[in-house]
Amino acid sequence: MSDARSPLERMRERLAPLNERYEHLLRSFEWTWTKAAVAALVLWFLAIVFVAVIPSWWLYYAGRPAADPLGRLLHLPWTQQSFWLFKARDLVAVILFSISTGAFIVLPYRVQRHRQRLRGRDASRPGGGYR
């Protein structure tokens, strides 16, 4: 017997329990000073890794000289001898840190907006504190 539902509907059905747990966490979570400090430390570490370390690694990896004794199969000689590959190397680095910087701005905003919708706009103040 074939299933007439679309793959998207089946995926939503399978992810429904995970979505319910996520929404319950968003609805019931309250910030404390300790949670905020730990969250800031974790976000700082992730930002350093995604905005600085990964693009820097890419620039190092793509710009290795041709006489590199480390594995020929994974070798990318995007150095200044090839003008367009050199520019493409920099473009990839810009894309890597731009996407991660944008994600660190957009994702917390979207989560906060979703939380406000789940709790109702008047249920809590967005900035915290008491009335």
Phi and psi in degrees as a GROMACS rama.xvg file:
@    title "Ramachandran Plot"
@    xaxis  label "Phi"
@    yaxis  label "Psi"
@TYPE xy
-86.0459  152.044  SER-2
-93.6033  123.667  ASP-3
-84.3795  -5.24179  ALA-4
-76.6141  151.644  ARG-5
-75.8209  160.048  SER-6
-58.9487  -33.4883  PRO-7
-66.2124  -41.3272  LEU-8
-65.0855  -40.3647  GLU-9
-65.8785  -37.4596  ARG-10
-66.5362  -42.2648  MET-11
-61.6929  -39.1446  ARG-12
-65.3024  -40.7724  GLU-13
-70.1145  -32.1589  ARG-14
-89.0481  -3.18773  LEU-15
-56.892  -45.82  ALA-16
-62.1617  -38.1335  PRO-17
-65.6085  -40.9014  LEU-18
-64.7909  -39.3437  ASN-19
-64.2441  -40.4959  GLU-20
-64.8536  -41.8636  ARG-21
-61.791  -46.0308  TYR-22
-68.1884  -35.3667  GLU-23
-63.8125  -42.7164  HIS-24
-61.9926  -44.2942  LEU-25
-63.0957  -40.1747  LEU-26
-68.6505  -38.5346  ARG-27
-98.6995  -8.90135  SER-28
-72.834  134.508  PHE-29
-126.475  136.334  GLU-30
-79.4433  139.047  TRP-31
-122.531  171.292  THR-32
-63.055  -38.1576  TRP-33
-65.7693  -46.974  THR-34
-62.4597  -39.1911  LYS-35
-66.9737  -40.1196  ALA-36
-66.8048  -42.6984  ALA-37
-66.0095  -42.8844  VAL-38
-61.8234  -41.4195  ALA-39
-64.0524  -40.2992  ALA-40
-64.7362  -43.7882  LEU-41
-65.0885  -45.0122  VAL-42
-64.8791  -36.7919  LEU-43
-62.4082  -45.8857  TRP-44
-61.5963  -46.6441  PHE-45
-62.5874  -39.3038  LEU-46
-64.841  -42.2044  ALA-47
-61.5258  -43.8886  ILE-48
-65.1038  -49.5453  VAL-49
-79.5623  -29.2133  PHE-50
-92.6108  -28.5078  VAL-51
-115.395  -50.4543  ALA-52
-70.17  -48.5588  VAL-53
-65.4357  -47.9737  ILE-54
-62.4192  -35.9403  PRO-55
-65.3875  -41.48  SER-56
-61.3766  -41.9151  TRP-57
-61.2346  -44.7659  TRP-58
-61.9664  -39.0974  LEU-59
-67.3123  -45.5795  TYR-60
-63.9893  -44.7702  TYR-61
-76.6353  -17.8787  ALA-62
-104.679  14.218  GLY-63
-63.6479  145.466  ARG-64
-68.7572  160.461  PRO-65
-66.7508  -24.3537  ALA-66
-88.0082  22.7924  ALA-67
-69.788  124.096  ASP-68
-77.4521  -6.37848  PRO-69
-81.4041  116.906  LEU-70
26.5197  119.294  GLY-71
-75.6022  -26.4051  ARG-72
-69.2499  -34.3265  LEU-73
-101.435  24.8508  LEU-74
-91.8577  128.507  HIS-75
-123.501  96.0455  LEU-76
-84.0249  68.0912  PRO-77
-91.5567  67.2057  TRP-78
-101.947  -172.689  THR-79
-70.6405  -11.9987  GLN-80
-67.862  -28.5594  GLN-81
-110.661  103.71  SER-82
-57.446  -50.5702  PHE-83
-72.3705  -35.0162  TRP-84
-67.2689  -35.3555  LEU-85
-63.638  -42.0458  PHE-86
-68.8193  -37.4829  LYS-87
-65.5079  -36.0968  ALA-88
-59.3809  -46.2699  ARG-89
-67.6191  -36.6839  ASP-90
-63.2934  -41.6286  LEU-91
-61.9275  -41.3215  VAL-92
-63.217  -41.8063  ALA-93
-63.1949  -42.3458  VAL-94
-63.3963  -42.1062  ILE-95
-60.4236  -47.1622  LEU-96
-81.94  -23.1004  PHE-97
-70.4941  -42.6056  SER-98
-64.2085  -44.6735  ILE-99
-68.2639  -38.2567  SER-100
-63.9131  -44.4147  THR-101
-61.3709  -39.2881  GLY-102
-65.048  -38.0951  ALA-103
-69.9696  -16.4851  PHE-104
-93.8664  -46.0039  ILE-105
-78.8509  -43.932  VAL-106
-61.4878  -47.1489  LEU-107
-61.6657  -36.8029  PRO-108
-62.0358  -45.9294  TYR-109
-64.6526  -40.0317  ARG-110
-64.4159  -42.0161  VAL-111
-64.4749  -40.8467  GLN-112
-64.724  -40.7164  ARG-113
-63.5746  -40.6668  HIS-114
-63.0638  -41.5391  ARG-115
-62.9328  -40.6359  GLN-116
-65.6595  -39.1374  ARG-117
-67.3037  -39.4243  LEU-118
-87.6414  -12.3385  ARG-119
85.2944  141.35  GLY-120
-61.3077  -33.7458  ARG-121
-90.0746  -2.50243  ASP-122
-70.1169  -34.9665  ALA-123
-149.954  156.465  SER-124
-81.2803  136.146  ARG-125
-60.1935  -31.4006  PRO-126
-87.8923  -1.05538  GLY-127
84.5566  -170.197  GLY-128
86.1529  -174.798  GLY-129
-112.018  163.771  TYR-130
